Structures are given as structure tokens and as C-alpha cells.
């Protein structure tokens, strides 16, 4: 401990660290669209922390290595509160009510506990037969329809959208509306005004739907939240914000994992054959974890701000400095995952950080895992000759969004 204190004064100053800070987010290589940006890999090799420059000119720390990411995500001196000075937000914060994922405890925990029960593993497992029926029906439709077909539109989006709509009690007939507005909210290229319009539209939609649930409650999550509204635990707008978060997270992330995972498997036919030819549920479950590690579609990093001075990885993070925990490159840390650039469905990748770590770890991960297990364990067995109907260079990747994936994936068989 004495030795650490002695070297504190030798840490580079913020000015020295930020003089040549690269821009973040960083561009991926078109030749390796499944891999993290090459510059981010360079930073991983150089050390666990480095300065980067974001859209507002500030220079937060990017944390590249797995061990330091987990340590900081579990550290109570690190805050997820977007309203704190120094927080490295992905876009201008314009005030107003925020989601509980951008809060600290105890308020974060109070609100999160209100929506945890439907995502408990036992409850999610009870949904598996219904999800299997959805997947099988959509595959039936694929096989009966024309080809080539866009797998995103015909399969990857409908699967999680149908599931989360059923869970929340949102009419699936409105899926075009919420998918269009959620796409705007997670885009990096839209203006703050466009983002505000989309956010308000979704808020208004959920507030109105909650009003209907108060009048005629059903057996769904939104109806359960109306009980909290009526007994004064939540305002209707707070409940609406929860609904928006769960609606977007429940379909955007899983849809992108379905499409991008399929494309990655088509590009790795030996790994695809393992899934196609196996009925081993453990292999399928392991494949899901490896694909989550390998692809890591949440590629803008988890954003935090230091509440106190923290010494970690040979650097001193000062109170008030922003942190971007780049989980995509953390999941490619060779100190944790041997040959991390290789897709290996037999790897034990359960300790990846695709869902984060600590108190803010993804609430919906049991549901996402189950849906992906059903999809990856069914699609390639039922359509064994599935193949891409376009070359990798022709497929439009989502470089413009905070959730990575593909805009379209034309396939045939």
C-alpha cells in the first residue's frame, strides 16, 4: 500500500493524457465487421485505461481491459447518474425524467425491484414453450414465402417484439410505431430535436396505454405497474419511462443478436455446423454465451463518472472524471479469453461482460438468453441450407447506432 501512495505523484496529468486523445466511438474495420475497432484493440494492448475525446470535446477515460472494467462496475465510488458533472453521455442531456438505469442506489434499486419479477429465471423458463411456438411459426412463414428474404424484417425483429409485447401487454399491431421511434432514439446521427420528438412520442404512447390498463388491467407487466401508480409508489410518467426502456431493450438488442449472430455463423461454417447438427441444449446455451462475447452489440461502452479519486491499472482517476467501459473490447481481452478473436462455440464464455456487471447488470438477460437459445437451437436445424444472399461487403452494418447489428440480412436456402 505504501508503494502505491509513493508513485501517485508520477501519474500523467489530464492534459498530458488528453493531448492526443482519439475520437470515441471509433470506426470498425470494414474487412472485420464482427471485431471491435482496430484503434480500440491498440489501446487494449497498451494498457487498461486511456483518454478519448467524445462529441462534446471532453476527454473521459476509456477502460479497455476486462479486470479493470469489472472492478469499476462493482465499485460504489463509480456513478451511473447521468445528471452528475463529468458524466460522459452519448448525446446532450436536456433534463427531465430519466430511466432508472441512469440512476444510482437507492433510487435505482427501488425502481428496478418493481420490474424484476417477470425476468426471474423460473418465470422466463415457463415462457420457453410459447417462444418456441413463435419461432416455429415464423420459420413456417419463411419456408412458405418467397426467397431471398430479409431475415431482419421477417424473423429477427418479430421474435423479440412479439415476446416483449406479450410480456408488457403492448399491442403487437403497434410494432411499426415503437420500432421506428426506438430506432431514432438509439441512432448516433439524429439531432437532439429528432431524439426528443421520438422520446416524447413513446412516452405519450405508454402514458395512454397505462391509462387503459388502469381502466382494464390484464395479466401483464404494465398492468402490474398500474397498481404501483394507484398506491402512490410511481407516477404514470415514471411507469411510462420504465415501459419505454423495457420495450426498446426487449426487442432492439435481441433482434440484433439474432441477425448478427446468424451472419457470424454463416461466415464460420464449421461453427454453424455444430449448432445445426446438435440437439444438446448445453452446447446451444454455450453457443449463446460465446456469440454474446464475440459480437457484443452494445458497442458504445457503459458510461460512468467517478465520485472519488480511484487508483486502478496504474492510473489515477480523479473525482468527477468520466469513464467509458468498452465491454466489446473487454470481451476480447487475451488475459481472460484465449485466442479472443476466434469464434469458438465450445468455449466457456459465461463470464463475459456483454450484459455488464454489478448492480446495473442487464435486468432482461435471462429473457434474452432464453430467446437466443430457442432461435439458435431451431433456425439452422429447420433450414439447414440457410445461406446469405449477399456478400459481406454488400450487407449494411449499423455503424450509426448505439446498438450494433445489420439493417438488413438477405438470406436464401
Secondary structure, DSSP 8 states (H G I E B T S, - for coil): -HHHHHHGGGS--HHHHHTT-EESS----TT-TTS--HHHHHHHHH-SEEEEE-TTS---EEE-SHHHHHHHHT-TTEE--TTSTT---SS----S---GGGS-TTHHHHHHGGG-GGGSHHHHHHHHHHHHHHHHHHHHHHHHS-SSEEHIIIIIHHHHHHHHHHHHT--GGGHHHHHHHHHHHTBSSS-HHHHHHHHHHHHHHHHHHHHHHHHS--SSHHHHHHHHHHTTSS-HHHHHHHHHHHHHHHHHHHHHHHHHHHHHHHT-HHHHHHHHT---HHHHHHHHHHHHHHH-SB-S-EEEEESS-EEETTEEE-TT-EEEE-HHHHTT-TTTSTTTTS--TTS--TT--TT--GGGS-TTHHHHHHHHHHHHHHHHHHTTT-EESS-GGGS-B-TTBSB--BS--EEE-
